[in-house]
Amino acid sequence: MALSMHKESLNNKQMDSSKYVRYTPEQVEALERVYNECPKPSSLRRQQLIRECPILSNIEPKQIKVWFQNRRCREKQRKEASRLQTVNRKLTAMNKLLMEENDRLQKQVSHLVYENGYMKQQLQTASVTTTDNNSCESVVVSGQHQQQQNPTPRHPQRDANNPAGLLTIAEETLAEFLSKATGTAVDWVQMIGMKPGPDSIGIVAVSRNCSGVAARACGLVSLEPTKVAEILKDRPSWYRDCRCIDVLSIIPTANGGTIELIYMQTYAPTTLAAARDFWTLRYTTSLEDGSLVICERSLTSSTGGPTGPPTTSFVRAEMLPSGFLIRPCDGGGSIIHIVDHVDLDVWSVPEVLRPLYESSKILAQKMTIAALRHIRQIAQETNGEIQYGGGRQPAVLRTFSQRLCRGFNDAVNGFVDDGWSLMGSDGVEDVTIMINSSPGKFFGSQYNTSMVPSFGGGVLCAKASMLLQSVPPALLVRFLREHRSEWADYGIDTYSAACLKPNPYTVPCARPSGFPSSQVILPLAHTVEHEEFLEVVRLEGQAFTPEDVALARDMYLLQLCSGIDENAVGACAQLVFAPIDESFADNAPLLPSGFRVIPLDSKPDGPGAARTLDLASTLEVGPGSNRSTGDGEPNSYNLRSVLTIAFQFTFENHLRDDVASMARQYVRSVVGSVQRVAMAIAPSRISPGLGPKSLPGSPEALTLARWICRSYRIHTGGELLRADSQSGDTLLEQLWNHSDAIMCCSLKTNASPVFTFANQAGLDMLETTLVALQDIMLDKILDEAGRKSLCTEFSKIMQQGFAHLPAGICVSSMGRPVSYEQAIVWKVVDDDNDDAANHCLGLMFVNWSFV
């Protein structure tokens, strides 16, 4: 026992001695070289090290093992300390940002309290002086006071050749931008779901009650201000709707800044409206505290400055003072304030699409948040926080995403200067066919010469847009991504993939249910917030007959999916894909096709707000109503959105008409499949979690429902609804949910009948809203045969009270053809006696469906 104690004492002494070994600089250098190659060497490697380095021969292997353990521990502690310092810097910067935001909100509250007190005083004054002949004067004075609080600046015309005049505009732009970014010039409301924190995207807010639409964001990024400014000025790299940006003139200023005259073109999001362009002045300068500012505004007749270039295919939009404030952080990094404020000229688009152009939430998602996310993405890639597999650099993967989006936008817009031209239709205008045979088309970023047949050809695009109801865009796009076989035709996919080969297959026929194929989604990359995914899809072909063996081969698609987070308010959901070959080279040709779904988020203070006393506005019930979805219910099933579909195919000149016929038929079959999918996945109209939808109780709505049903019974002798519908509420509910499209038209002499009411099926058929319904005329939706039939039967309707019209075709407000088996027209009278005056004309389209 004494011997064992003696051995243990010797071991402890040896271990203690190992703790106090002093290494020479040469020994440390040798150990560091090995550590850089292998931080955790094995026992054999340590022994080999002692043999190879004579200077380490006097050190025991155990001591070297302890050195490597300590070295790894120090490295771990250093990394943890660095991480904690980084987190602390982020928290310090975020705390500073939140304190500044709190100060701004306090100023905003004080301003609102002052306005509230002033308005109360004016209301009391007005109530006291209602009998006074001069009461109108107090209202006028109140209006003048409000105008003084928000004066409209009037700028004298500046000399286009005078830099001093442009500098004056630039300084005014700078002041107005800063008042929006850090002041109270705009009434900002924070977007739901954007919680501030060290790892969040930042603080995002949208405007309320201001001209145009505006969004604001502020956040932290670990990049230096100059690098941030360089990235943000390259707008096409992060703003997917930017087609091109041309800097036409650069003027240096005395304070070290620059003034740039810029012309920018943006894509239209759908096929139903024209694209926008901007003519702006951009001012880059530094502030006294070291912050960088990039501010921009449109040059108009009111602001002065030179006149912008004329355009034919674009609607000129206005950028109000906007820009970026980039402030350096202590210890590195930047605090960014972003303001986007634009007027997109909503009056130049169809009313049903105006919510796309007057939604600050959509602007925030497309521009403001997109810019902040792009900066954070590059910052994390630069710092090595993101690693992608497959050996591809992040910049290359970003280029693929940009090429897919750009190619799809080119297809949707079909600009003439890109070489696109409209091809004649087959008599039905639901699908638009455009062709592009321009050689320059195939030298762009998403095409190459291998896609051009050697004996002549080009690219053909078949596209369509439609209105969807009750389906969240994110849910629909997620379903289309995960269940491709529900809508895609394997034969068409094979033809599309053949464009990468020298000898393509013959033109296939689109079948209602093409060859089924299973898909395997291979993740490639995703953005920091997982709002966008880049992936490769492998389509595994299956042959069921000997004739199909040639088609039974695997194919590959490069696919971009974005906006599938149902909690993202105002986000556009998109699924874009293009066939690629097995090599998947960095310069692979891409011919993108796909789907884009944009929510129609009604603006509460928009043009429709003044029409709330209209009869149609009192009937906003069911999923088709135009009731604006509040901030607190972004996932409400009462949704409306615009779906745009575009498919591109290459063609050879002698097969152009065959490819056009196939593409037109295929897009129609896809539209039908998407409609079936939308109906299948739409949340229930009466969701158990939400309870039954309350019906309006306005006397006008109930009275109209009673007139419609009673007049139908008097004139036709039949019952429009079930006989047990006695009470007004039940009557209105059954009329609203009737499966056939029931509508009312105004009945005026010397004027075209205008729709005044439609039930849910009627709104679905016309693809419109109750408010927009009142801008649709009856003769605009009927075809020539329907108009002739109605004119022939009109005298009969006036004499006998009703008439039956034969089966026919009409068109929705979106231009899509609708077939119906029969139409019934009857007079709607407005009293309980049969001799009462005619109120309107009732119509019912029986068994209607989209063609």
Summary of the structure (lengths in Angstrom):
residues: 851
radius of gyration: 33.8
end to end distance: 99.6
largest distance: 128.1
contacts: 2651
relative contact order: 0.07
helix: 41%
strand: 23%
